[in-house]
Amino acid sequence: MASPPRSTVRFGSRRLPISPGRSLLEALWNGRLPILQRSIRYHRPRAPFCGVGQCTQCLVRVNGVPNVRACRYVPGDGDVVETENAWPSPNHDVLGALDLLLPGGIDTLRGFRRPAFLTPLYHQVVRRLSGYGRIADRPGGIEPPAARRIETEVAVLGTGIAGAAALSTLAEHGIASVGIDTSPIAAVRPGVAMLSGTTVAFLPPPRPEVDRPWRLIAVEGRRRGVDVRARSVIIATGGYDAGLWFAGSDRPGVVTAEGALAFTEPNRAPFFRRAVVFGGGERAAEILDRCGPQVDAVVAPGSVSPELTEKASALEVPLYPRTLLMAAIGRRRVRGVRLRSRADGAEFSLETDAVILAHRRLPHPQLYFQAGAEMEWRNAGGAYYPKLGRGTATSQPGLFGAGEGAGFVGTAAAEASGTAAAMQALGEEPPSLANLGRVDAIEPNEIEGYYRQLFAGRRPKGKWIVCPCEDVMLTEIEEAHERGYRGIEVIKRYTGVGSGLCQGRYCLPDTLLLLARLEQRRPTEVGYITQRPPVTPLPLSAFAGLPDESEPTGAAR
Ligand code: FES
């Protein structure tokens, strides 16, 4: 019997096979990290970086819709996939020649003002030359699908360890709940309504005195809105691996630990033959567990944990504690790294074709900000976390925080906090969380001291891209400071840092530390940007499909 024809996507002149439920990135994978785009402004080659839908380095155009994350998109048969931001292709981008003519890049934000009637034409031309790509083929022509509504007792945002523990506890008590996760392949939990591949934003409830107090718009598959009403919300959005600033940090081959884990799934050979891992703790040890034979060296910003030392010595991997990562060597891809000892300033290089950043975890705080929860700065994490009162209760009634995003460290703490949040949502007394691992509020932040030393010395040549989405350079932030701009919100508006599609995940945490040092203020005094929903960019059509507010909030539909 003839086997059924395989589903494929069209990519240029080729047809690439796809597998059910697997990401588009898998289909585009070519044995090594594919270069899928060029950066805007400087046309720098970019390859997937995070593997979990947080960065903007795997964007492609699918069926005429721009900026689709290949690592998150599950393709369908016949999808037409194109690269964007480069001409004729990201591998050979002719527009890159402009960088030789205009080494300072094209200023797409300011510049041309008069005569005013030519401004739109000017912007059209410079934006195309800068690699901004094309807008959607049918802007405004998309009929908004009607949103459906879910009414539930508890909405759990994030279904990782903490979210899963909360959902299990709620299911055990027979409480209606819905789990919502951005991953398109979140595990289905028996007896629990799940919305996967979905991002959410808090909306003000239309009639708070009648409706369930929490209202969220969840958007499935970037299109269809789901109007979620819940008595309680548990935020368990977790954390992510941070980026790092060094010359050439945006080179293909530099990936986060999450990226390394995603790109080296057990069924896939690693994209690198040799890697340098940057980090001195648990996360770096995890990478050694998964990719040990390919790891050539572990470079740590500070000291190295006993667990990591033991693993590295078993694998005979050399350790470089208290070392600055100064530069990635290589023009199109990483070929090596330049390092400097923090102890004696000695510089040396290592050959490698991957740099895995496993030095720092950051929380996802956006939904807490949006929900109006009181936040606090915790020094050891170098980030904002929700201020928790009893157990997992935030300052907002009916809103609970669990897991890494709420400052709980480690698997056991994530699980226990998820269970506690579910009990509190049920109105029960939570178990004590006193002995669980928590991000310390006082302890100094390791990366703060690291950057202080890095910026005090001579910097190697090369582009220090601090915001890979918008190609903002470190010197632009420093110049903005010299010109008298103060505070992160102002610096964001002036330089564009943090205004890209990753919504500041990979640039703002470090920008905050830099500004605190330059302005000689505490990070909290430098402020934080206003968090505007949604956390992941969505088409307006999803919101346009929301039901009319005058409709009664009856049964779920
Ligand atoms: S690699 Fe897909 S968003 Fe980062």
Residues whose N, C-alpha, C, O or C-beta is under 5 A from the ligand:
A	BS01	FES	P48 F49 C50 G51 V52 G53 Q54 C55 T56 Q57 C58 R69 C71
